[in-house]
Amino acid sequence: MFTVTVSIDPHSVEVYGLQYNVSFDPDAFEVMSQSPGPFLSQDGQSTFIIQKIDPEIGELLYAESRYGTKIGVSEPGIVSTIEFKVKDQFSSHGVKEFVLNKVIIVDSNLLTAGFDLSNGTVVLLSSSVSNFTANVTEGEAPLTVCFTDTSMNAVSWSWDLDGDGLVDSYVRNPEYTYAEPGEYLVSLTATNELGTSDTVTETITVYGVPAACFTSSVTEGEAPLTVGFTDTSTNAVSWSWDLDGDGSVDSYVRNPEYTYTEPGDYIVSLAVENELGTSDTTTEAITVYGFPVADFTSSVIEGEVPLTVGFTDASTNAVSWSWDFDGDGAVDSNVQNPEYTYTEPGEYLVSLTAANELGTNDTTTETITVYSVLVSDFSPSITEGEVPLTVVFTDSSTNAVSWSWDFDGDGEVDSNIQNPEYTYNEPGEYTVSLNVTNELGTIDTSREPITIYGIPVAGFTASVIEGDAPLTVKFTDTSMNAVSWSWDFDGDGSVDSNVRNPEYTYTESGKYTVSLTVENEPGTIDTATQTIRVKSSSVPEPPVINSVDLFPASTTPGSTLDVSVDVTGKVGVIEVTAGDVSLAKADGIWKGSIPAPDDLGDYSLSITARDAVGNIAETSVPYHVVRVEGGADITVSPRASDVVAGNSVSTGIKVKNTQNIDDVFKIRINVDGVPASYLADLSGFSWTETDVQLRAGEERTFPLEVEVPAGTAPGYRLFKANIDSETSAVYGFDTGYLVVS
């Protein structure tokens, strides 16, 4: 609180009234009261006073005048006294001005008098309040800190920057560098104009830069290897260890221990941090060796000389290898994966000694067996002769332990005896083979031909054995084991032909003995005879081939074709042939079958009919061997048939051979797969199973009568018509419906 007075000196002029304004700082001051002087009332006269205070703009109004009388006051005096309060002693300090304005002085003549104004000032002195800020309060040495004074009412400053009790600076805003880590108590003493001082302190923490470092109890050894790690880092408060080099933290202990169970090179890293989180890392290598285990594989473990064997090391934890290939105790190679050639037969103990980096070693062995070269060879006691021929075989193979003989060339083993004997009962060219095997299972084969001749047996047939002259007879050889033929057609003892199947015409009637003499390769002979009777009567008309039926006329390779021939003749027909096949007569028709060729194509089958006197009739029919295409269609037509229970209904089965070959099909009626509630009663069907011959592309419709038993429930009754062929493996079906009412 303080007081401001407003005074006046009239200088002998009688003052009747006055008015003034005082302007002040409204942020710093608050008007508590305003009291009159006295000035005009100093002579005891009453006065009229007006006062007004505007605290928002900092303005105070005062006006005073005499009542009644025009007599003024001429003596100096205090006009008014104003009491102020300082709002904030800390923020309002300093020189504050009070401005006197809008002054009006009226004398006793009611004239405005002149005046000299004098403004006033107030100096506010607050207590000193020390305070400061630092740009950083912690950091790593060397740490430079800038201090900024924020004290109030201070005119001087004393800084102790390192906490030693000594003033280090009088500068208001000093800068200081901390070279060593530690905690420093910084103090500022601030003093105001009155000499009042205040002190404030703050701590500056200086950390050292971390330096990672550690030692290991050992740096190498065999697994399992336990290593103790000792931290020797500086300025560290936390430790992160990666002990196996996998990038993951394994321990936060300052001095850990770790056991390495697997061999390898491990990079151990230690990351340390100081209080600020600054880190440093260091590493060291730990080498862990595995205990060596010797092992190897061989490209072969047995074989014939010369035998080259590749050895592949399969050892673990090995860095050096010592090989003894021949079992003599001497090192033959130090290569990891060597190769060795054995030039002599025998059993060899191969050893490998494998060692690790520390010199620890292990040894393993394997046996290599080397055999002599296998050679198959034999000799037969005889290489050709007539049946029955017994041959003794003598083995002359080398290094064989087993024998397999194939005497007749059929690929089957006939004997396992080393020196067998075999009797050939059938003529032919035989290749005898001997497979020999050694201990390895290696096989070698040798072969020798054996030729077996059959005893010749003469035989032949004649196309006719009697007839009218001129009579032409075809002779067909049926001899066995023959290689040459000598024919005497007329029985005169002279050879008439050496052709195997000759033809001879008898122009004169008579009885002729035909002889055939045959000979085999060794020269053994045999003779057969037959009588031919030639008459002189006229020749009757030849037979007539009325029709030939060939089924199937279109077929596949290797199938069977059925042949049916209708033939008549004035002289009884005694033989009908289809190609080389003789047909048999049944119910007046000559029937038989022939195999279709194995190759695709168009063919012609010759048909020959011969009567009792030798007259013949010939014709041919085409047929085709094709690759099968297409299938078979079957349709129930109509598919749905309305019928009243107890009545019959007619429907049909239409089938079509859509193949490019003739075929025989089976047509069946069944209810396979039909739900029980829809089953048709097959007992009323006129059809069970039928074989149907259809030419390629042929279509036929077969009637089907169905009797529906009385009492059959109304509704749908389903059945299936199936068609299939075993020849071409085709299949088809259709479903028929009986709508029973």
C-alpha positions in Angstrom: 0.0 0.0 0.0 1.2 3.5 -0.7 -0.3 7.1 -0.8 -0.2 9.7 -3.6 -1.1 13.3 -2.8 -2.3 16.1 -5.2 -1.2 19.6 -4.0 -1.7 23.1 -5.2 0.1 26.5 -4.7 -2.3 29.4 -5.8 0.5 31.9 -5.6 -1.8 34.4 -3.8 -4.6 33.9 -6.3 -7.9 33.1 -4.6 -9.0 29.7 -6.0 -12.7 29.2 -6.0 -12.9 25.7 -7.7 -10.7 23.1 -9.3 -10.9 19.8 -11.3 -8.3 17.2 -12.4 -7.8 13.6 -13.6 -5.0 11.3 -12.5 -4.1 8.4 -14.9 -2.3 5.3 -13.5 -1.3 1.7 -14.5 -4.5 -0.4 -13.9 -2.5 -3.6 -14.2 -0.2 -2.6 -11.4 -2.4 -0.6 -9.0 -5.8 -0.7 -7.4 -7.4 2.5 -5.8 -8.3 1.8 -2.3 -9.6 5.3 -1.3 -9.5 9.0 -2.2 -9.8 11.7 0.6 -10.2 15.4 0.2 -7.2 17.7 1.2 -8.3 19.8 2.8 -7.6 22.7 0.4 -10.7 24.7 -0.2 -12.1 23.9 3.2 -8.9 24.9 5.1 -10.6 28.1 6.2 -13.6 26.3 7.5 -15.9 26.9 4.6 -17.9 24.0 3.2 -17.1 22.6 -0.3 -18.8 20.6 -2.9 -16.8 17.5 -4.0 -17.2 15.1 -6.9 -15.1 11.9 -7.1 -15.1 9.1 -9.7 -12.8 6.1 -10.2 -12.5 4.0 -13.4 -10.4 1.0 -12.5 -10.6 -0.6 -16.0 -8.8 2.2 -17.8 -6.8 3.5 -14.7 -8.3 6.9 -14.4 -9.4 8.9 -11.3 -11.6 12.1 -11.5 -11.7 14.7 -8.7 -13.7 18.1 -8.7 -14.2 20.5 -5.8 -15.8 24.1 -5.5 -16.9 26.5 -2.8 -20.5 26.7 -1.6 -22.3 30.1 -1.5 -19.4 32.5 -1.2 -17.1 33.8 -4.0 -14.2 34.0 -1.7 -11.5 31.6 -2.6 -8.4 30.2 -0.9 -5.0 31.6 -1.7 -2.8 29.4 0.6 -1.1 26.3 -0.7 -2.5 22.9 0.4 -3.3 19.3 -0.3 -6.2 18.9 -2.7 -6.7 15.2 -2.2 -5.0 12.1 -0.9 -5.2 8.8 -2.9 -4.4 5.4 -1.4 -3.1 2.7 -3.9 -2.6 -1.0 -3.5 0.0 -2.9 -5.6 -1.8 -5.8 -7.3 1.3 -8.1 -7.8 4.5 -7.3 -6.1 6.5 -9.5 -8.4 5.2 -8.6 -11.8 4.5 -4.9 -11.1 7.9 -3.8 -10.0 9.7 -0.9 -11.6 9.0 2.8 -12.2 5.4 3.6 -12.4 4.1 7.1 -13.5 1.1 9.0 -12.3 -0.1 11.5 -14.9 -2.0 14.7 -13.9 -4.2 15.9 -16.7 -7.5 17.7 -17.5 -6.7 20.3 -14.8 -9.1 23.2 -14.4 -8.5 26.0 -11.8 -11.1 28.7 -11.4 -10.3 31.9 -9.4 -12.8 34.0 -7.3 -13.6 36.0 -10.4 -14.7 32.7 -12.0 -11.9 33.0 -14.4 -9.7 30.1 -15.3 -6.3 30.5 -13.8 -3.1 29.4 -15.3 -1.0 26.6 -13.7 2.1 24.5 -14.0 1.5 20.7 -13.9 3.9 18.3 -12.1 3.4 14.5 -12.7 4.5 12.0 -10.1 6.3 8.6 -10.2 6.5 5.6 -7.9 9.3 3.0 -7.9 8.0 -0.5 -7.0 10.7 -2.6 -5.5 9.7 -6.4 -5.1 11.7 -9.1 -3.3 14.2 -10.9 -5.5 13.1 -14.4 -6.7 15.9 -16.6 -8.2 15.1 -19.0 -11.0 16.8 -20.4 -14.2 16.5 -23.0 -16.9 19.1 -25.3 -18.5 18.9 -26.3 -22.1 19.7 -29.9 -21.0 19.7 -31.5 -17.6 21.5 -34.7 -18.5 23.7 -36.0 -21.2 27.0 -37.7 -21.9 30.4 -36.1 -21.2 31.7 -33.8 -22.4 28.3 -32.1 -21.9 28.0 -28.3 -22.6 25.0 -26.7 -20.8 23.5 -23.3 -21.5 21.9 -21.7 -18.4 19.2 -19.0 -18.8 18.3 -16.7 -15.9 14.5 -16.4 -15.3 14.8 -14.6 -11.8 12.6 -11.7 -11.0 13.8 -8.4 -9.6 17.4 -9.3 -9.8 20.3 -7.0 -10.6 23.2 -9.3 -10.0 23.8 -13.1 -10.3 26.3 -15.6 -8.7 26.6 -19.1 -10.2 28.1 -22.2 -8.6 28.0 -24.5 -11.7 29.8 -27.6 -10.4 28.5 -27.8 -6.8 31.9 -27.1 -5.1 30.6 -24.1 -3.2 32.6 -21.6 -5.3 31.3 -19.0 -7.6 32.1 -20.0 -11.2 30.4 -17.1 -13.0 28.7 -13.7 -12.5 27.3 -13.7 -16.0 23.5 -13.6 -16.1 23.3 -16.5 -18.7 26.5 -18.5 -18.5 27.6 -21.7 -20.4 29.5 -24.5 -18.8 31.1 -27.8 -20.1 31.2 -30.8 -17.9 34.1 -33.0 -18.9 33.6 -35.8 -16.4 30.5 -37.9 -15.7 28.7 -37.3 -12.4 25.8 -35.5 -10.7 26.4 -31.7 -10.3 24.3 -29.4 -8.1 24.0 -26.0 -9.9 23.0 -23.0 -7.7 22.1 -19.4 -8.7 22.0 -16.6 -6.1 20.0 -13.5 -7.5 20.1 -10.1 -5.7 17.7 -7.1 -6.2 18.5 -3.4 -5.9 17.9 -3.5 -2.2 20.6 -6.2 -1.8 18.0 -8.9 -1.0 19.1 -12.2 -2.5 17.5 -15.6 -3.2 19.1 -18.9 -4.2 17.8 -21.8 -6.3 19.4 -25.1 -7.3 19.1 -27.8 -10.0 20.9 -31.0 -10.7 22.8 -31.7 -13.9 23.5 -35.4 -14.5 26.5 -36.2 -16.8 26.9 -39.8 -18.0 29.9 -41.5 -19.4 29.8 -43.0 -23.0 29.4 -46.8 -22.6 32.2 -49.0 -23.9 31.3 -52.7 -24.4 33.9 -55.3 -23.4 34.0 -58.8 -22.0 36.3 -61.8 -21.6 35.5 -65.5 -22.2 36.7 -68.4 -20.0 37.6 -70.3 -23.2 37.3 -69.5 -26.9 37.3 -73.0 -28.4 36.7 -76.6 -27.4 34.7 -79.7 -28.1 30.9 -79.9 -27.7 29.4 -79.8 -25.2 31.4 -76.7 -24.3 30.5 -74.5 -21.3 31.9 -70.9 -21.5 31.7 -68.3 -18.7 31.5 -64.7 -19.9 32.8 -61.8 -17.7 31.7 -58.2 -18.4 34.5 -55.6 -18.4 32.4 -52.8 -20.0 32.5 -49.2 -18.7 29.6 -46.8 -18.0 27.0 -49.6 -18.6 23.8 -50.2 -16.7 22.3 -53.0 -18.8 23.7 -55.9 -20.7 22.2 -57.9 -23.7 24.0 -61.1 -24.7 23.6 -63.0 -28.0 25.5 -66.1 -27.1 24.9 -68.2 -30.3 24.9 -65.5 -33.0 21.3 -66.0 -34.1 20.4 -62.3 -33.5 18.2 -63.1 -30.5 19.0 -62.0 -26.9 19.9 -65.1 -24.8 20.7 -63.4 -21.5 20.5 -60.0 -19.6 22.7 -61.2 -16.8 25.9 -59.2 -16.5 28.2 -62.3 -16.3 26.4 -65.2 -17.9 27.4 -68.8 -18.6 26.4 -70.8 -21.7 26.8 -74.4 -22.9 27.3 -75.1 -26.6 25.9 -78.5 -27.5 26.5 -78.3 -31.3 29.7 -77.8 -33.1 30.1 -74.6 -35.1 31.6 -71.1 -35.2 29.5 -68.8 -32.9 29.8 -65.0 -32.8 29.1 -63.9 -29.3 27.9 -60.2 -29.1 27.5 -58.0 -26.0 25.4 -54.9 -26.3 25.6 -52.5 -23.3 23.6 -49.3 -22.6 24.2 -46.4 -20.2 21.4 -44.5 -18.4 20.5 -42.5 -21.6 20.1 -45.7 -23.7 23.3 -45.0 -25.6 24.6 -48.4 -26.6 27.9 -50.0 -27.6 28.5 -53.5 -28.9 31.4 -55.8 -29.0 31.8 -59.4 -30.4 34.1 -62.4 -29.9 34.2 -65.7 -31.7 33.7 -69.0 -29.9 34.6 -72.1 -31.9 33.0 -75.4 -30.9 34.3 -78.6 -32.4 32.3 -81.7 -32.7 33.7 -85.1 -31.7 34.7 -86.7 -35.0 32.7 -89.7 -36.1 34.3 -91.5 -39.1 32.0 -92.8 -41.8 32.2 -93.3 -45.5 30.3 -94.9 -48.4 31.7 -96.8 -51.4 30.5 -96.6 -55.0 30.6 -100.4 -55.0 31.6 -102.9 -52.4 32.3 -105.8 -54.8 33.1 -106.3 -58.4 35.5 -107.8 -61.0 39.1 -106.8 -61.5 40.1 -104.2 -62.4 37.7 -102.6 -59.9 37.7 -98.8 -59.4 36.0 -97.7 -56.2 35.0 -94.2 -55.4 35.0 -93.5 -51.6 32.8 -90.7 -50.3 33.5 -89.3 -46.9 30.4 -89.1 -44.7 32.3 -88.3 -41.4 31.1 -85.6 -39.1 33.2 -83.0 -37.5 36.3 -84.0 -39.4 39.0 -81.8 -41.0 41.6 -84.4 -41.9 41.3 -87.9 -43.4 43.7 -90.9 -43.5 42.8 -93.8 -45.8 44.2 -97.3 -45.9 42.6 -98.9 -49.0 44.3 -102.3 -49.0 44.4 -103.2 -45.3 48.2 -103.1 -45.1 48.3 -100.5 -42.2 49.9 -97.8 -44.4 48.1 -94.5 -45.3 47.3 -94.5 -49.0 45.6 -91.2 -49.3 44.7 -88.0 -47.3 42.1 -86.8 -49.8 38.6 -86.4 -48.4 36.9 -88.3 -51.3 39.5 -90.5 -53.0 39.3 -93.2 -55.7 41.2 -96.4 -55.8 41.6 -99.2 -58.4 42.0 -102.8 -57.3 44.0 -104.8 -59.9 44.1 -108.1 -58.0 41.1 -110.2 -56.7 40.7 -110.6 -53.0 39.0 -109.2 -49.9 40.3 -105.8 -48.8 39.7 -104.1 -45.5 39.4 -100.3 -46.1 39.8 -98.1 -43.1 39.2 -94.3 -42.7 40.6 -92.4 -39.7 39.0 -88.9 -39.4 40.2 -86.2 -37.1 38.8 -82.9 -35.9 40.7 -79.5 -35.4 41.8 -80.6 -32.0 43.3 -83.8 -33.3 40.7 -86.1 -31.8 40.1 -89.0 -34.2 37.8 -91.9 -35.0 38.2 -94.9 -37.3 35.7 -97.0 -39.3 36.2 -99.9 -41.8 34.5 -101.6 -44.7 35.3 -104.6 -46.8 35.7 -104.5 -50.6 35.6 -107.8 -52.4 37.2 -108.1 -55.8 36.4 -111.0 -58.0 38.1 -112.5 -61.1 36.5 -111.9 -64.5 33.5 -114.1 -65.3 33.5 -115.9 -68.7 30.7 -118.3 -69.9 31.7 -121.2 -72.2 30.7 -124.8 -73.0 31.0 -127.5 -75.6 28.3 -130.0 -76.8 29.2 -133.7 -77.4 27.4 -133.4 -80.8 25.8 -130.5 -82.7 23.4 -132.3 -85.1 21.6 -135.6 -85.6 18.2 -137.3 -85.9 15.6 -137.5 -83.2 15.8 -138.7 -80.5 19.2 -137.1 -80.1 21.0 -137.0 -76.6 23.6 -134.3 -76.2 26.1 -134.0 -73.3 27.1 -130.4 -72.5 30.4 -129.7 -70.8 30.9 -126.4 -68.9 34.2 -124.7 -69.5 33.3 -121.3 -67.9 35.7 -119.4 -65.6 34.8 -117.9 -62.2 31.3 -119.2 -62.3 29.4 -120.3 -59.2 26.0 -121.1 -60.8 24.7 -122.3 -64.2 21.4 -121.9 -66.0 20.9 -123.9 -69.2 18.2 -123.3 -71.8 18.5 -126.3 -74.2 15.5 -125.6 -76.5 15.7 -121.8 -76.9 12.3 -121.1 -75.3 13.7 -118.7 -72.7 13.0 -121.1 -69.8 15.7 -122.6 -67.6 15.9 -126.4 -68.2 18.8 -127.2 -65.9 21.1 -125.8 -63.2 23.6 -128.6 -63.3 27.1 -127.6 -64.3 27.5 -130.4 -66.9 24.0 -131.6 -67.9 22.7 -134.0 -70.5 19.6 -133.4 -72.7 17.6 -135.5 -75.2 15.9 -133.8 -78.2 12.7 -135.6 -79.3 11.6 -133.0 -81.8 13.4 -131.9 -85.0 14.4 -128.3 -85.3 17.1 -125.7 -85.0 17.9 -125.1 -81.3 20.1 -122.4 -79.8 21.5 -123.7 -76.5 22.4 -120.9 -74.1 24.4 -121.1 -70.8 24.0 -118.2 -68.3 26.7 -118.3 -65.6 26.8 -116.2 -62.5 29.7 -115.3 -60.2 29.5 -114.3 -56.5 28.5 -110.7 -57.5 25.5 -111.9 -59.4 27.1 -110.8 -62.7 25.9 -112.8 -65.6 27.7 -113.9 -68.8 26.1 -115.9 -71.6 27.4 -118.2 -74.3 25.4 -119.9 -77.1 25.8 -122.9 -79.4 23.4 -124.1 -82.1 22.1 -127.7 -82.1 20.3 -129.0 -85.2 17.9 -131.9 -84.8 16.5 -133.7 -87.8 13.2 -135.6 -87.8 13.0 -139.1 -89.5 11.2 -138.6 -92.8 7.6 -139.9 -93.1 6.3 -139.8 -96.6 2.7 -138.9 -97.2 0.5 -137.1 -99.7 -3.1 -136.6 -100.9 -4.6 -136.5 -104.3 -7.3 -134.0 -105.3 -9.2 -137.0 -107.0 -8.4 -140.6 -107.0 -10.6 -141.6 -109.9 -12.3 -140.0 -112.9 -12.7 -139.9 -116.6 -9.8 -139.2 -118.9 -8.3 -136.8 -119.3 -8.0 -136.7 -115.5 -5.9 -133.9 -113.9 -4.8 -134.7 -110.4 -3.3 -132.2 -107.9 -0.9 -133.9 -105.4 -0.4 -132.3 -102.0 2.6 -133.3 -100.0 1.8 -134.1 -96.3 5.2 -135.6 -95.5 7.1 -134.8 -92.3 10.8 -133.9 -92.0 11.3 -133.9 -95.7 13.7 -131.6 -97.6 13.4 -133.2 -101.1 10.6 -135.0 -103.0 10.7 -137.5 -105.9 7.4 -138.4 -107.6 6.6 -141.3 -109.8 3.0 -140.6 -111.2 2.6 -143.6 -113.5 4.4 -146.4 -111.6 7.1 -146.9 -114.2 10.0 -146.5 -111.6 11.1 -143.2 -113.1 11.1 -139.8 -111.3 8.5 -137.6 -113.0 8.8 -134.5 -110.7 10.7 -133.1 -107.8 8.2 -130.4 -107.1 6.7 -130.6 -103.6 3.1 -130.2 -104.7 2.9 -131.2 -108.4 -0.1 -131.6 -110.8 -0.4 -134.4 -113.4 -2.9 -135.2 -116.2 -3.7 -138.7 -117.0 -4.8 -138.9 -120.7 -5.3 -142.7 -120.8 -7.6 -144.8 -118.8 -6.0 -147.2 -116.4 -5.0 -147.9 -112.9 -1.8 -146.0 -111.8 0.3 -146.4 -108.6 1.7 -143.0 -107.6 4.7 -143.1 -105.3 6.4 -140.3 -103.4 9.9 -140.7 -102.0 11.1 -138.1 -99.5 14.5 -137.5 -97.9 15.6 -135.5 -94.8 18.9 -133.5 -94.3 21.0 -136.5 -93.3 19.7 -138.5 -96.3 17.2 -140.8 -94.6 14.4 -141.7 -97.0 10.7 -142.9 -96.8 8.2 -143.7 -99.5 4.3 -143.5 -99.7 2.0 -144.7 -102.5 -1.6 -144.3 -103.7 -3.7 -145.7 -106.6 -5.3 -143.4 -109.2 -8.1 -144.9 -111.4 -8.8 -143.2 -114.8 -12.0 -144.1 -116.7 -12.8 -143.3 -120.3 -16.6 -142.1 -119.8 -17.7 -138.5 -120.5 -17.2 -135.8 -117.8 -20.5 -134.7 -116.0 -21.3 -131.1 -115.3 -19.3 -129.4 -112.5 -21.0 -128.5 -109.2 -22.7 -125.1 -108.6 -22.1 -122.8 -105.7 -25.5 -121.3 -105.0 -24.6 -118.9 -102.2 -21.8 -118.0 -99.7 -22.5 -116.4 -96.3 -19.5 -114.9 -94.5 -20.1 -113.5 -91.0 -18.8 -111.1 -90.1 -17.9 -109.7 -93.4 -16.4 -106.7 -91.6 -14.3 -107.7 -88.6 -11.1 -106.9 -86.6 -7.6 -108.4 -86.8 -7.4 -111.9 -85.4 -11.2 -112.5 -85.1 -13.0 -115.6 -86.4 -15.1 -115.5 -89.5 -18.0 -118.1 -89.9 -18.4 -119.4 -93.5 -21.6 -121.1 -94.8 -21.7 -122.4 -98.4 -24.7 -123.7 -100.2 -23.5 -125.9 -103.2 -25.2 -128.5 -105.4 -23.8 -130.9 -108.1 -25.0 -133.8 -110.3 -22.1 -135.9 -109.0 -22.0 -135.8 -105.2 -19.9 -132.9 -103.8 -17.2 -134.4 -101.7 -15.1 -131.3 -100.6 -15.7 -127.6 -100.1 -12.7 -125.4 -99.0 -12.7 -121.8 -97.8 -9.1 -120.7 -98.6 -7.0 -123.4 -96.9 -9.8 -124.5 -94.6 -12.0 -127.5 -95.3 -15.6 -127.1 -94.5 -17.9 -129.7 -93.0 -21.4 -130.5 -94.2 -24.3 -130.1 -91.8 -28.0 -130.1 -92.7 -27.1 -129.7 -96.4 -24.8 -126.6 -95.8 -21.0 -126.7 -95.7 -19.8 -124.8 -92.7 -16.6 -123.8 -91.0 -14.6 -120.9 -89.7 -11.4 -119.1 -90.7 -9.2 -116.6 -88.7 -9.1 -113.0 -89.9 -5.6 -111.7 -90.9 -3.7 -109.6 -88.4 -3.3 -106.6 -90.7 -6.0 -104.1 -91.7 -7.2 -104.2 -95.2 -9.6 -105.5 -97.8 -9.4 -109.3 -98.5 -11.0 -111.9 -100.8 -11.9 -115.4 -99.6 -11.8 -118.1 -102.3 -14.4 -120.9 -102.1 -13.7 -124.1 -104.0 -16.2 -127.0 -104.4 -15.1 -130.4 -105.8 -17.4 -133.3 -106.8 -16.7 -137.0 -106.8 -15.2 -137.1 -110.3 -12.9 -134.1 -109.8 -15.1 -131.4 -111.3 -14.7 -128.1 -109.4 -16.6 -124.8 -108.9 -14.8 -121.7 -107.7 -15.9 -118.3 -106.4 -14.7 -115.6 -104.0 -16.3 -113.3 -101.5 -14.9 -110.1 -100.2 -14.3 -109.3 -96.5 -12.7 -106.5 -94.6 -10.3 -106.2 -91.6 -10.7 -102.8 -90.0 -10.0 -101.1 -86.7 -13.2 -101.1 -84.8 -15.1 -97.8 -84.5 -18.6 -97.0 -83.2 -20.8 -98.9 -80.9 -24.4 -100.1 -80.5 -27.7 -98.2 -80.1 -30.8 -99.7 -78.4 -34.1 -98.0 -78.1 -37.4 -99.1 -76.5 -40.1 -97.9 -79.0 -42.4 -96.6 -77.9 -40.5 -95.8 -74.7 -43.8 -95.3 -72.7 -46.8 -97.7 -73.1 -50.2 -97.4 -71.4 -51.7 -100.6 -70.1 -54.5 -101.7 -67.8 -53.4 -104.1 -65.0 -54.3 -107.7 -66.1 -53.8 -106.9 -69.9 -51.0 -107.1 -72.4 -49.3 -104.4 -74.4 -47.1 -104.5 -77.4 -43.9 -102.5 -77.7 -40.6 -103.0 -79.5 -36.9 -103.0 -79.2 -35.0 -101.2 -81.9 -31.3 -102.0 -82.2 -28.6 -100.7 -84.5 -25.0 -101.7 -85.1 -23.3 -98.4 -85.4 -19.9 -100.0 -85.7 -17.9 -100.4 -88.9 -17.8 -104.2 -88.4 -20.4 -107.0 -88.4 -21.0 -108.2 -84.9 -23.2 -110.5 -82.7 -25.0 -108.7 -79.9 -26.8 -110.0 -76.8 -30.1 -108.2 -76.0 -31.3 -108.5 -72.4 -34.2 -107.2 -70.4 -33.6 -106.4 -66.7 -34.5 -104.0 -63.9 -31.0 -103.4 -62.6 -30.7 -100.2 -60.6 -34.5 -99.4 -60.8 -36.0 -98.3 -57.4 -38.2 -101.0 -55.9 -41.4 -99.0 -56.1 -40.9 -98.7 -59.9 -39.9 -102.3 -60.8 -41.6 -103.9 -63.7 -42.6 -107.6 -63.3 -40.3 -109.3 -65.8 -42.3 -112.6 -65.6 -44.8 -111.2 -68.0 -42.2 -110.2 -70.7 -41.9 -112.3 -73.8 -38.2 -111.6 -74.0 -35.4 -112.9 -71.8 -32.1 -112.9 -73.8 -31.4 -113.1 -77.5 -28.3 -113.2 -79.7 -28.6 -111.0 -82.8 -26.3 -110.9 -85.8 -26.1 -107.4 -87.3 -24.1 -106.2 -90.2 -22.1 -103.0 -89.9 -24.8 -100.2 -89.9 -27.7 -102.6 -89.9 -30.8 -101.7 -87.8 -33.6 -104.1 -86.8 -36.7 -103.8 -84.6 -37.9 -106.8 -82.5 -41.4 -107.0 -81.1 -41.9 -107.2 -77.3 -45.1 -108.4 -75.7 -45.6 -107.5 -72.0 -48.4 -109.0 -69.8 -49.1 -106.9 -66.7 -50.4 -109.1 -63.9 -53.8 -108.3 -62.5 -53.6 -106.4 -59.2 -50.5 -104.4 -60.3 -50.7 -101.1 -58.6 -51.2 -98.1 -60.8 -48.2 -96.0 -61.7 -44.9 -96.2 -63.6 -43.2 -99.6 -64.0 -39.6 -99.3 -65.4 -37.4 -101.8 -67.2 -34.2 -101.6 -69.1 -33.2 -103.0 -72.5 -29.5 -103.7 -72.7 -27.2 -104.5 -75.6 -23.6 -105.7 -75.5 -21.0 -107.6 -77.5 -18.1 -109.7 -76.2 -16.3 -109.2 -79.5 -15.9 -105.5 -79.5 -16.7 -104.7 -75.9 -19.5 -102.2 -76.8 -22.5 -101.6 -74.5 -25.8 -99.6 -74.5 -29.1 -99.5 -72.8 -32.5 -97.7 -72.9 -35.3 -97.5 -70.3 -38.9 -98.4 -71.0 -41.9 -97.3 -69.1 -45.2 -99.1 -68.5 -47.9 -96.6 -67.4 -50.2 -99.0 -65.5 -53.8 -97.9 -64.7 
